[in-house]
Amino acid sequence: ETFEVKQEVARLLGYTSLAYRAVAERNIRTGQYKSAAIQLRQAIKLPGANAIELQEMQQMLKQVEKFQRLARK
């Protein structure tokens, strides 16, 4: 799958935060919002992401949290 390849390439290049993000993106697409939020929180904590990537991941986390709230209703 594309996200798995993206995750592996990011990991091999040492971009751990982007590897976490790839897992989060896959989880979002499969409706695993809790897992996606965990992955994004981990990615945001790690050094190495530039300001734009960090902002994108924070925005993704906000969306995931919104999806989680809607799924509970």
Distance bins in CASP14 RR format, pairs under 12 A and 6 or more apart:
PFRMAT RR
TARGET T0000
AUTHOR 0000-0000-0000
RMODE 2
METHOD distances of the structure
MODEL  1
1 7 0 0 0 0 1 0 0 0 0 0 0
1 8 0 0 0 0 0 1 0 0 0 0 0
1 22 0 0 0 0 1 0 0 0 0 0 0
1 23 0 0 0 0 0 1 0 0 0 0 0
1 25 0 0 0 0 0 1 0 0 0 0 0
1 26 1 0 0 1 0 0 0 0 0 0 0
1 29 0 0 0 0 1 0 0 0 0 0 0
1 30 0 0 0 0 0 1 0 0 0 0 0
2 8 0 0 0 0 0 1 0 0 0 0 0
2 9 0 0 0 0 0 1 0 0 0 0 0
2 22 0 0 0 0 1 0 0 0 0 0 0
2 25 0 0 0 0 1 0 0 0 0 0 0
2 26 0 0 0 0 1 0 0 0 0 0 0
2 29 0 0 0 0 0 1 0 0 0 0 0
3 9 0 0 0 0 0 1 0 0 0 0 0
3 10 0 0 0 0 0 1 0 0 0 0 0
3 18 0 0 0 0 0 1 0 0 0 0 0
3 19 0 0 0 0 0 1 0 0 0 0 0
3 20 0 0 0 0 0 1 0 0 0 0 0
3 21 0 0 0 0 1 0 0 0 0 0 0
3 22 1 0 1 0 0 0 0 0 0 0 0
3 23 1 0 0 1 0 0 0 0 0 0 0
3 24 0 0 0 0 1 0 0 0 0 0 0
3 25 1 0 1 0 0 0 0 0 0 0 0
3 26 1 1 0 0 0 0 0 0 0 0 0
3 27 0 0 0 0 1 0 0 0 0 0 0
3 28 0 0 0 0 1 0 0 0 0 0 0
3 29 1 0 0 1 0 0 0 0 0 0 0
3 30 0 0 0 0 1 0 0 0 0 0 0
3 36 0 0 0 0 0 1 0 0 0 0 0
3 39 0 0 0 0 0 1 0 0 0 0 0
4 10 0 0 0 0 0 1 0 0 0 0 0
4 11 0 0 0 0 0 1 0 0 0 0 0
4 19 0 0 0 0 0 1 0 0 0 0 0
4 22 1 0 0 1 0 0 0 0 0 0 0
4 23 0 0 0 0 1 0 0 0 0 0 0
4 25 0 0 0 0 0 1 0 0 0 0 0
4 26 1 0 0 1 0 0 0 0 0 0 0
4 27 0 0 0 0 0 1 0 0 0 0 0
5 11 0 0 0 0 0 1 0 0 0 0 0
5 12 0 0 0 0 0 1 0 0 0 0 0
5 19 0 0 0 0 0 1 0 0 0 0 0
5 22 0 0 0 0 1 0 0 0 0 0 0
5 26 0 0 0 0 0 1 0 0 0 0 0
6 12 0 0 0 0 0 1 0 0 0 0 0
6 13 0 0 0 0 0 1 0 0 0 0 0
6 15 0 0 0 0 0 1 0 0 0 0 0
6 18 1 0 0 1 0 0 0 0 0 0 0
6 19 0 0 0 0 1 0 0 0 0 0 0
6 20 0 0 0 0 0 1 0 0 0 0 0
6 21 0 0 0 0 1 0 0 0 0 0 0
6 22 1 0 1 0 0 0 0 0 0 0 0
6 23 0 0 0 0 1 0 0 0 0 0 0
6 24 0 0 0 0 0 1 0 0 0 0 0
6 25 1 0 0 1 0 0 0 0 0 0 0
6 26 0 0 0 0 1 0 0 0 0 0 0
7 13 0 0 0 0 0 1 0 0 0 0 0
7 14 0 0 0 0 0 1 0 0 0 0 0
7 15 0 0 0 0 1 0 0 0 0 0 0
7 16 0 0 0 0 0 1 0 0 0 0 0
7 17 0 0 0 0 0 1 0 0 0 0 0
7 18 0 0 0 0 1 0 0 0 0 0 0
7 19 1 0 1 0 0 0 0 0 0 0 0
7 20 0 0 0 0 1 0 0 0 0 0 0
7 21 0 0 0 0 1 0 0 0 0 0 0
7 22 1 1 0 0 0 0 0 0 0 0 0
7 23 1 0 1 0 0 0 0 0 0 0 0
7 24 0 0 0 0 1 0 0 0 0 0 0
7 25 0 0 0 0 1 0 0 0 0 0 0
7 26 1 0 0 1 0 0 0 0 0 0 0
7 27 0 0 0 0 0 1 0 0 0 0 0
7 39 0 0 0 0 1 0 0 0 0 0 0
7 43 0 0 0 0 0 1 0 0 0 0 0
8 14 0 0 0 0 0 1 0 0 0 0 0
8 15 0 0 0 0 0 1 0 0 0 0 0
8 18 0 0 0 0 0 1 0 0 0 0 0
8 19 1 0 0 1 0 0 0 0 0 0 0
8 22 0 0 0 0 1 0 0 0 0 0 0
8 23 0 0 0 0 0 1 0 0 0 0 0
9 15 0 0 0 0 1 0 0 0 0 0 0
9 18 0 0 0 0 1 0 0 0 0 0 0
9 19 0 0 0 0 1 0 0 0 0 0 0
9 22 0 0 0 0 1 0 0 0 0 0 0
10 16 1 0 0 1 0 0 0 0 0 0 0
10 17 0 0 0 0 1 0 0 0 0 0 0
10 18 1 1 0 0 0 0 0 0 0 0 0
10 19 1 0 1 0 0 0 0 0 0 0 0
10 20 0 0 0 0 1 0 0 0 0 0 0
10 21 1 0 0 1 0 0 0 0 0 0 0
10 22 1 0 0 1 0 0 0 0 0 0 0
10 23 0 0 0 0 1 0 0 0 0 0 0
10 24 0 0 0 0 0 1 0 0 0 0 0
10 25 0 0 0 0 0 1 0 0 0 0 0
10 43 0 0 0 0 0 1 0 0 0 0 0
10 46 0 0 0 0 0 1 0 0 0 0 0
10 48 0 0 0 0 0 1 0 0 0 0 0
10 49 0 0 0 0 0 1 0 0 0 0 0
10 53 0 0 0 0 0 1 0 0 0 0 0
11 17 0 0 0 0 0 1 0 0 0 0 0
11 18 0 0 0 0 1 0 0 0 0 0 0
11 19 1 0 1 0 0 0 0 0 0 0 0
11 20 0 0 0 0 1 0 0 0 0 0 0
11 21 0 0 0 0 0 1 0 0 0 0 0
11 22 0 0 0 0 1 0 0 0 0 0 0
11 23 0 0 0 0 0 1 0 0 0 0 0
11 46 0 0 0 0 0 1 0 0 0 0 0
12 18 0 0 0 0 0 1 0 0 0 0 0
12 19 0 0 0 0 1 0 0 0 0 0 0
13 19 0 0 0 0 1 0 0 0 0 0 0
13 22 0 0 0 0 0 1 0 0 0 0 0
13 48 0 0 0 0 0 1 0 0 0 0 0
14 20 0 0 0 0 0 1 0 0 0 0 0
14 46 0 0 0 0 0 1 0 0 0 0 0
14 47 0 0 0 0 0 1 0 0 0 0 0
14 48 0 0 0 0 1 0 0 0 0 0 0
14 49 0 0 0 0 0 1 0 0 0 0 0
15 21 0 0 0 0 1 0 0 0 0 0 0
15 22 0 0 0 0 1 0 0 0 0 0 0
15 43 0 0 0 0 1 0 0 0 0 0 0
15 46 0 0 0 0 1 0 0 0 0 0 0
15 47 0 0 0 0 0 1 0 0 0 0 0
15 48 1 0 0 1 0 0 0 0 0 0 0
15 49 0 0 0 0 1 0 0 0 0 0 0
15 50 0 0 0 0 0 1 0 0 0 0 0
15 53 0 0 0 0 1 0 0 0 0 0 0
16 22 0 0 0 0 0 1 0 0 0 0 0
16 23 0 0 0 0 0 1 0 0 0 0 0
16 39 0 0 0 0 0 1 0 0 0 0 0
16 42 0 0 0 0 1 0 0 0 0 0 0
16 43 1 0 0 1 0 0 0 0 0 0 0
16 44 0 0 0 0 0 1 0 0 0 0 0
16 45 0 0 0 0 0 1 0 0 0 0 0
16 46 1 0 1 0 0 0 0 0 0 0 0
16 47 0 0 0 0 1 0 0 0 0 0 0
16 48 1 0 0 1 0 0 0 0 0 0 0
16 49 0 0 0 0 1 0 0 0 0 0 0
16 53 0 0 0 0 0 1 0 0 0 0 0
17 23 0 0 0 0 0 1 0 0 0 0 0
17 24 0 0 0 0 0 1 0 0 0 0 0
17 39 0 0 0 0 1 0 0 0 0 0 0
17 40 0 0 0 0 1 0 0 0 0 0 0
17 41 0 0 0 0 0 1 0 0 0 0 0
17 42 0 0 0 0 1 0 0 0 0 0 0
17 43 1 0 1 0 0 0 0 0 0 0 0
17 44 1 0 0 1 0 0 0 0 0 0 0
17 45 0 0 0 0 1 0 0 0 0 0 0
17 46 1 0 1 0 0 0 0 0 0 0 0
17 47 1 0 0 1 0 0 0 0 0 0 0
17 48 1 0 0 1 0 0 0 0 0 0 0
17 49 1 0 1 0 0 0 0 0 0 0 0
17 50 0 0 0 0 1 0 0 0 0 0 0
17 53 1 0 0 1 0 0 0 0 0 0 0
17 54 0 0 0 0 1 0 0 0 0 0 0
17 56 0 0 0 0 0 1 0 0 0 0 0
17 57 1 0 0 1 0 0 0 0 0 0 0
17 58 0 0 0 0 0 1 0 0 0 0 0
18 24 0 0 0 0 0 1 0 0 0 0 0
18 25 0 0 0 0 0 1 0 0 0 0 0
18 39 0 0 0 0 0 1 0 0 0 0 0
18 40 0 0 0 0 0 1 0 0 0 0 0
18 42 0 0 0 0 0 1 0 0 0 0 0
18 43 1 0 0 1 0 0 0 0 0 0 0
18 44 0 0 0 0 0 1 0 0 0 0 0
18 46 0 0 0 0 1 0 0 0 0 0 0
18 48 0 0 0 0 1 0 0 0 0 0 0
18 49 1 0 0 1 0 0 0 0 0 0 0
18 50 0 0 0 0 0 1 0 0 0 0 0
18 53 1 0 0 1 0 0 0 0 0 0 0
18 54 0 0 0 0 0 1 0 0 0 0 0
18 56 0 0 0 0 0 1 0 0 0 0 0
18 57 0 0 0 0 1 0 0 0 0 0 0
19 25 0 0 0 0 0 1 0 0 0 0 0
19 26 0 0 0 0 0 1 0 0 0 0 0
19 39 0 0 0 0 1 0 0 0 0 0 0
19 42 0 0 0 0 1 0 0 0 0 0 0
19 43 0 0 0 0 1 0 0 0 0 0 0
19 46 0 0 0 0 1 0 0 0 0 0 0
19 48 0 0 0 0 0 1 0 0 0 0 0
19 49 0 0 0 0 0 1 0 0 0 0 0
20 26 0 0 0 0 0 1 0 0 0 0 0
20 27 0 0 0 0 0 1 0 0 0 0 0
20 35 0 0 0 0 0 1 0 0 0 0 0
20 36 0 0 0 0 0 1 0 0 0 0 0
20 37 0 0 0 0 0 1 0 0 0 0 0
20 38 0 0 0 0 1 0 0 0 0 0 0
20 39 1 0 1 0 0 0 0 0 0 0 0
20 40 1 0 0 1 0 0 0 0 0 0 0
20 41 0 0 0 0 1 0 0 0 0 0 0
20 42 1 0 1 0 0 0 0 0 0 0 0
20 43 1 1 0 0 0 0 0 0 0 0 0
20 44 0 0 0 0 1 0 0 0 0 0 0
20 45 0 0 0 0 1 0 0 0 0 0 0
20 46 1 0 0 1 0 0 0 0 0 0 0
20 48 0 0 0 0 0 1 0 0 0 0 0
20 49 0 0 0 0 1 0 0 0 0 0 0
20 53 0 0 0 0 0 1 0 0 0 0 0
20 57 0 0 0 0 1 0 0 0 0 0 0
20 60 0 0 0 0 0 1 0 0 0 0 0
20 61 0 0 0 0 0 1 0 0 0 0 0
21 27 0 0 0 0 0 1 0 0 0 0 0
21 28 0 0 0 0 0 1 0 0 0 0 0
21 36 0 0 0 0 1 0 0 0 0 0 0
21 39 1 0 0 1 0 0 0 0 0 0 0
21 40 1 0 0 1 0 0 0 0 0 0 0
21 41 0 0 0 0 0 1 0 0 0 0 0
21 42 0 0 0 0 1 0 0 0 0 0 0
21 43 1 0 1 0 0 0 0 0 0 0 0
21 44 0 0 0 0 1 0 0 0 0 0 0
21 46 0 0 0 0 0 1 0 0 0 0 0
21 48 0 0 0 0 0 1 0 0 0 0 0
21 49 0 0 0 0 1 0 0 0 0 0 0
21 53 1 0 0 1 0 0 0 0 0 0 0
21 54 0 0 0 0 0 1 0 0 0 0 0
21 56 0 0 0 0 1 0 0 0 0 0 0
21 57 1 0 1 0 0 0 0 0 0 0 0
21 58 0 0 0 0 0 1 0 0 0 0 0
21 59 0 0 0 0 0 1 0 0 0 0 0
21 60 1 0 0 1 0 0 0 0 0 0 0
21 61 0 0 0 0 0 1 0 0 0 0 0
21 64 0 0 0 0 0 1 0 0 0 0 0
22 28 0 0 0 0 0 1 0 0 0 0 0
22 29 0 0 0 0 0 1 0 0 0 0 0
22 36 0 0 0 0 0 1 0 0 0 0 0
22 39 0 0 0 0 1 0 0 0 0 0 0
22 40 0 0 0 0 0 1 0 0 0 0 0
22 43 0 0 0 0 1 0 0 0 0 0 0
22 53 0 0 0 0 0 1 0 0 0 0 0
22 57 0 0 0 0 0 1 0 0 0 0 0
22 60 0 0 0 0 0 1 0 0 0 0 0
23 29 0 0 0 0 0 1 0 0 0 0 0
23 30 0 0 0 0 0 1 0 0 0 0 0
23 32 0 0 0 0 1 0 0 0 0 0 0
23 35 1 0 0 1 0 0 0 0 0 0 0
23 36 1 0 0 1 0 0 0 0 0 0 0
23 37 0 0 0 0 0 1 0 0 0 0 0
23 38 0 0 0 0 1 0 0 0 0 0 0
23 39 1 0 1 0 0 0 0 0 0 0 0
23 40 0 0 0 0 1 0 0 0 0 0 0
23 42 0 0 0 0 1 0 0 0 0 0 0
23 43 0 0 0 0 1 0 0 0 0 0 0
23 57 0 0 0 0 0 1 0 0 0 0 0
23 60 0 0 0 0 0 1 0 0 0 0 0
24 30 0 0 0 0 0 1 0 0 0 0 0
24 31 0 0 0 0 0 1 0 0 0 0 0
24 32 0 0 0 0 1 0 0 0 0 0 0
24 33 0 0 0 0 1 0 0 0 0 0 0
24 34 0 0 0 0 0 1 0 0 0 0 0
24 35 1 0 0 1 0 0 0 0 0 0 0
24 36 1 0 1 0 0 0 0 0 0 0 0
24 37 1 0 0 1 0 0 0 0 0 0 0
24 38 0 0 0 0 1 0 0 0 0 0 0
24 39 1 1 0 0 0 0 0 0 0 0 0
24 40 1 0 1 0 0 0 0 0 0 0 0
24 41 0 0 0 0 1 0 0 0 0 0 0
24 42 0 0 0 0 1 0 0 0 0 0 0
24 43 1 0 0 1 0 0 0 0 0 0 0
24 44 0 0 0 0 0 1 0 0 0 0 0
24 56 0 0 0 0 0 1 0 0 0 0 0
24 57 1 0 0 1 0 0 0 0 0 0 0
24 58 0 0 0 0 0 1 0 0 0 0 0
24 60 1 0 0 1 0 0 0 0 0 0 0
24 61 0 0 0 0 1 0 0 0 0 0 0
24 63 0 0 0 0 0 1 0 0 0 0 0
24 64 1 0 0 1 0 0 0 0 0 0 0
24 67 0 0 0 0 0 1 0 0 0 0 0
25 31 0 0 0 0 0 1 0 0 0 0 0
25 32 0 0 0 0 0 1 0 0 0 0 0
25 35 0 0 0 0 0 1 0 0 0 0 0
25 36 1 0 0 1 0 0 0 0 0 0 0
25 39 0 0 0 0 1 0 0 0 0 0 0
25 40 0 0 0 0 1 0 0 0 0 0 0
25 43 0 0 0 0 0 1 0 0 0 0 0
25 56 0 0 0 0 0 1 0 0 0 0 0
25 57 0 0 0 0 0 1 0 0 0 0 0
25 60 1 0 0 1 0 0 0 0 0 0 0
25 61 0 0 0 0 0 1 0 0 0 0 0
25 63 0 0 0 0 0 1 0 0 0 0 0
25 64 0 0 0 0 0 1 0 0 0 0 0
26 32 0 0 0 0 1 0 0 0 0 0 0
26 35 0 0 0 0 1 0 0 0 0 0 0
26 36 0 0 0 0 1 0 0 0 0 0 0
26 39 0 0 0 0 1 0 0 0 0 0 0
27 33 1 0 0 1 0 0 0 0 0 0 0
27 34 0 0 0 0 1 0 0 0 0 0 0
27 35 1 0 1 0 0 0 0 0 0 0 0
27 36 1 1 0 0 0 0 0 0 0 0 0
27 37 0 0 0 0 1 0 0 0 0 0 0
27 38 0 0 0 0 1 0 0 0 0 0 0
27 39 1 0 0 1 0 0 0 0 0 0 0
27 40 0 0 0 0 1 0 0 0 0 0 0
27 43 0 0 0 0 0 1 0 0 0 0 0
27 60 0 0 0 0 0 1 0 0 0 0 0
27 61 0 0 0 0 0 1 0 0 0 0 0
27 64 0 0 0 0 1 0 0 0 0 0 0
27 67 0 0 0 0 0 1 0 0 0 0 0
27 68 0 0 0 0 0 1 0 0 0 0 0
28 34 0 0 0 0 0 1 0 0 0 0 0
28 35 0 0 0 0 1 0 0 0 0 0 0
28 36 1 0 1 0 0 0 0 0 0 0 0
28 37 0 0 0 0 1 0 0 0 0 0 0
28 39 0 0 0 0 1 0 0 0 0 0 0
28 40 0 0 0 0 1 0 0 0 0 0 0
28 57 0 0 0 0 0 1 0 0 0 0 0
28 60 1 0 0 1 0 0 0 0 0 0 0
28 61 0 0 0 0 0 1 0 0 0 0 0
28 63 0 0 0 0 1 0 0 0 0 0 0
28 64 1 0 0 1 0 0 0 0 0 0 0
28 65 0 0 0 0 0 1 0 0 0 0 0
28 66 0 0 0 0 0 1 0 0 0 0 0
28 67 1 0 0 1 0 0 0 0 0 0 0
28 68 0 0 0 0 0 1 0 0 0 0 0
28 71 0 0 0 0 0 1 0 0 0 0 0
29 35 0 0 0 0 0 1 0 0 0 0 0
29 36 0 0 0 0 1 0 0 0 0 0 0
29 60 0 0 0 0 0 1 0 0 0 0 0
29 64 0 0 0 0 0 1 0 0 0 0 0
29 67 0 0 0 0 0 1 0 0 0 0 0
30 36 0 0 0 0 1 0 0 0 0 0 0
30 67 0 0 0 0 0 1 0 0 0 0 0
31 37 0 0 0 0 0 1 0 0 0 0 0
31 64 0 0 0 0 1 0 0 0 0 0 0
31 67 1 0 0 1 0 0 0 0 0 0 0
31 68 0 0 0 0 1 0 0 0 0 0 0
31 70 0 0 0 0 0 1 0 0 0 0 0
31 71 0 0 0 0 1 0 0 0 0 0 0
32 38 0 0 0 0 1 0 0 0 0 0 0
32 39 0 0 0 0 1 0 0 0 0 0 0
32 64 0 0 0 0 1 0 0 0 0 0 0
32 67 0 0 0 0 0 1 0 0 0 0 0
32 68 0 0 0 0 0 1 0 0 0 0 0
32 71 0 0 0 0 0 1 0 0 0 0 0
33 39 0 0 0 0 0 1 0 0 0 0 0
33 40 0 0 0 0 0 1 0 0 0 0 0
33 60 0 0 0 0 0 1 0 0 0 0 0
33 61 0 0 0 0 0 1 0 0 0 0 0
33 63 0 0 0 0 1 0 0 0 0 0 0
33 64 1 0 1 0 0 0 0 0 0 0 0
33 65 0 0 0 0 1 0 0 0 0 0 0
33 66 0 0 0 0 1 0 0 0 0 0 0
33 67 1 0 1 0 0 0 0 0 0 0 0
33 68 1 0 1 0 0 0 0 0 0 0 0
33 69 0 0 0 0 1 0 0 0 0 0 0
33 70 0 0 0 0 1 0 0 0 0 0 0
33 71 1 0 0 1 0 0 0 0 0 0 0
33 72 0 0 0 0 1 0 0 0 0 0 0
34 40 0 0 0 0 0 1 0 0 0 0 0
34 41 0 0 0 0 0 1 0 0 0 0 0
34 64 0 0 0 0 1 0 0 0 0 0 0
34 65 0 0 0 0 0 1 0 0 0 0 0
34 67 0 0 0 0 0 1 0 0 0 0 0
34 68 1 0 0 1 0 0 0 0 0 0 0
34 69 0 0 0 0 0 1 0 0 0 0 0
34 71 0 0 0 0 1 0 0 0 0 0 0
34 72 0 0 0 0 0 1 0 0 0 0 0
35 41 0 0 0 0 0 1 0 0 0 0 0
35 42 0 0 0 0 0 1 0 0 0 0 0
35 64 0 0 0 0 1 0 0 0 0 0 0
35 68 0 0 0 0 0 1 0 0 0 0 0
36 42 0 0 0 0 0 1 0 0 0 0 0
36 43 0 0 0 0 0 1 0 0 0 0 0
36 57 0 0 0 0 0 1 0 0 0 0 0
36 60 1 0 0 1 0 0 0 0 0 0 0
36 61 0 0 0 0 1 0 0 0 0 0 0
36 62 0 0 0 0 0 1 0 0 0 0 0
36 63 0 0 0 0 1 0 0 0 0 0 0
36 64 1 0 1 0 0 0 0 0 0 0 0
36 65 0 0 0 0 1 0 0 0 0 0 0
36 66 0 0 0 0 0 1 0 0 0 0 0
36 67 0 0 0 0 1 0 0 0 0 0 0
36 68 0 0 0 0 1 0 0 0 0 0 0
36 71 0 0 0 0 0 1 0 0 0 0 0
37 43 0 0 0 0 0 1 0 0 0 0 0
37 44 0 0 0 0 0 1 0 0 0 0 0
37 57 0 0 0 0 0 1 0 0 0 0 0
37 58 0 0 0 0 0 1 0 0 0 0 0
37 60 0 0 0 0 1 0 0 0 0 0 0
37 61 1 0 0 1 0 0 0 0 0 0 0
37 62 0 0 0 0 0 1 0 0 0 0 0
37 63 0 0 0 0 1 0 0 0 0 0 0
37 64 1 0 1 0 0 0 0 0 0 0 0
37 65 1 0 0 1 0 0 0 0 0 0 0
37 66 0 0 0 0 0 1 0 0 0 0 0
37 67 0 0 0 0 1 0 0 0 0 0 0
37 68 1 0 0 1 0 0 0 0 0 0 0
37 69 0 0 0 0 0 1 0 0 0 0 0
37 71 0 0 0 0 0 1 0 0 0 0 0
38 44 0 0 0 0 0 1 0 0 0 0 0
38 45 0 0 0 0 0 1 0 0 0 0 0
38 61 0 0 0 0 0 1 0 0 0 0 0
38 64 0 0 0 0 1 0 0 0 0 0 0
38 65 0 0 0 0 0 1 0 0 0 0 0
38 68 0 0 0 0 0 1 0 0 0 0 0
39 45 0 0 0 0 0 1 0 0 0 0 0
39 46 0 0 0 0 0 1 0 0 0 0 0
39 57 0 0 0 0 1 0 0 0 0 0 0
39 60 0 0 0 0 1 0 0 0 0 0 0
39 61 0 0 0 0 1 0 0 0 0 0 0
39 64 0 0 0 0 1 0 0 0 0 0 0
40 46 0 0 0 0 0 1 0 0 0 0 0
40 49 0 0 0 0 0 1 0 0 0 0 0
40 53 0 0 0 0 0 1 0 0 0 0 0
40 54 0 0 0 0 0 1 0 0 0 0 0
40 56 0 0 0 0 1 0 0 0 0 0 0
40 57 1 0 1 0 0 0 0 0 0 0 0
40 58 0 0 0 0 1 0 0 0 0 0 0
40 59 0 0 0 0 1 0 0 0 0 0 0
40 60 1 0 1 0 0 0 0 0 0 0 0
40 61 1 0 1 0 0 0 0 0 0 0 0
40 62 0 0 0 0 1 0 0 0 0 0 0
40 63 0 0 0 0 1 0 0 0 0 0 0
40 64 1 0 0 1 0 0 0 0 0 0 0
40 65 0 0 0 0 1 0 0 0 0 0 0
40 67 0 0 0 0 0 1 0 0 0 0 0
40 68 0 0 0 0 0 1 0 0 0 0 0
41 57 0 0 0 0 1 0 0 0 0 0 0
41 58 0 0 0 0 1 0 0 0 0 0 0
41 60 0 0 0 0 0 1 0 0 0 0 0
41 61 1 0 0 1 0 0 0 0 0 0 0
41 62 0 0 0 0 0 1 0 0 0 0 0
41 64 0 0 0 0 1 0 0 0 0 0 0
41 65 0 0 0 0 0 1 0 0 0 0 0
42 49 0 0 0 0 0 1 0 0 0 0 0
42 57 0 0 0 0 1 0 0 0 0 0 0
42 61 0 0 0 0 0 1 0 0 0 0 0
43 49 1 0 0 1 0 0 0 0 0 0 0
43 53 0 0 0 0 1 0 0 0 0 0 0
43 54 0 0 0 0 1 0 0 0 0 0 0
43 56 0 0 0 0 0 1 0 0 0 0 0
43 57 1 0 1 0 0 0 0 0 0 0 0
43 58 0 0 0 0 1 0 0 0 0 0 0
43 60 0 0 0 0 1 0 0 0 0 0 0
43 61 0 0 0 0 1 0 0 0 0 0 0
43 64 0 0 0 0 0 1 0 0 0 0 0
44 53 0 0 0 0 1 0 0 0 0 0 0
44 54 1 0 0 1 0 0 0 0 0 0 0
44 55 0 0 0 0 0 1 0 0 0 0 0
44 56 0 0 0 0 0 1 0 0 0 0 0
44 57 1 0 1 0 0 0 0 0 0 0 0
44 58 1 0 0 1 0 0 0 0 0 0 0
44 59 0 0 0 0 0 1 0 0 0 0 0
44 60 0 0 0 0 1 0 0 0 0 0 0
44 61 1 0 0 1 0 0 0 0 0 0 0
44 62 0 0 0 0 0 1 0 0 0 0 0
44 64 0 0 0 0 0 1 0 0 0 0 0
45 54 0 0 0 0 0 1 0 0 0 0 0
45 57 0 0 0 0 0 1 0 0 0 0 0
45 58 0 0 0 0 0 1 0 0 0 0 0
45 61 0 0 0 0 0 1 0 0 0 0 0
46 53 0 0 0 0 0 1 0 0 0 0 0
46 54 0 0 0 0 1 0 0 0 0 0 0
46 57 0 0 0 0 1 0 0 0 0 0 0
47 53 0 0 0 0 0 1 0 0 0 0 0
47 54 0 0 0 0 0 1 0 0 0 0 0
48 54 0 0 0 0 1 0 0 0 0 0 0
48 57 0 0 0 0 0 1 0 0 0 0 0
49 55 0 0 0 0 1 0 0 0 0 0 0
49 56 0 0 0 0 1 0 0 0 0 0 0
49 57 1 0 0 1 0 0 0 0 0 0 0
49 58 0 0 0 0 0 1 0 0 0 0 0
50 56 0 0 0 0 1 0 0 0 0 0 0
50 57 0 0 0 0 0 1 0 0 0 0 0
51 57 0 0 0 0 0 1 0 0 0 0 0
51 58 0 0 0 0 0 1 0 0 0 0 0
52 58 0 0 0 0 0 1 0 0 0 0 0
52 59 0 0 0 0 0 1 0 0 0 0 0
53 59 0 0 0 0 0 1 0 0 0 0 0
53 60 0 0 0 0 0 1 0 0 0 0 0
54 60 0 0 0 0 0 1 0 0 0 0 0
54 61 0 0 0 0 0 1 0 0 0 0 0
55 61 0 0 0 0 0 1 0 0 0 0 0
55 62 0 0 0 0 0 1 0 0 0 0 0
56 62 0 0 0 0 0 1 0 0 0 0 0
56 63 0 0 0 0 0 1 0 0 0 0 0
57 63 0 0 0 0 0 1 0 0 0 0 0
57 64 0 0 0 0 0 1 0 0 0 0 0
58 64 0 0 0 0 0 1 0 0 0 0 0
58 65 0 0 0 0 0 1 0 0 0 0 0
59 65 0 0 0 0 0 1 0 0 0 0 0
59 66 0 0 0 0 0 1 0 0 0 0 0
60 66 0 0 0 0 0 1 0 0 0 0 0
60 67 0 0 0 0 0 1 0 0 0 0 0
61 67 0 0 0 0 0 1 0 0 0 0 0
61 68 0 0 0 0 0 1 0 0 0 0 0
62 68 0 0 0 0 0 1 0 0 0 0 0
62 69 0 0 0 0 0 1 0 0 0 0 0
63 69 0 0 0 0 0 1 0 0 0 0 0
63 70 0 0 0 0 0 1 0 0 0 0 0
64 70 0 0 0 0 0 1 0 0 0 0 0
64 71 0 0 0 0 0 1 0 0 0 0 0
65 71 0 0 0 0 0 1 0 0 0 0 0
65 72 0 0 0 0 0 1 0 0 0 0 0
66 72 0 0 0 0 0 1 0 0 0 0 0
66 73 0 0 0 0 0 1 0 0 0 0 0
67 73 0 0 0 0 0 1 0 0 0 0 0
END
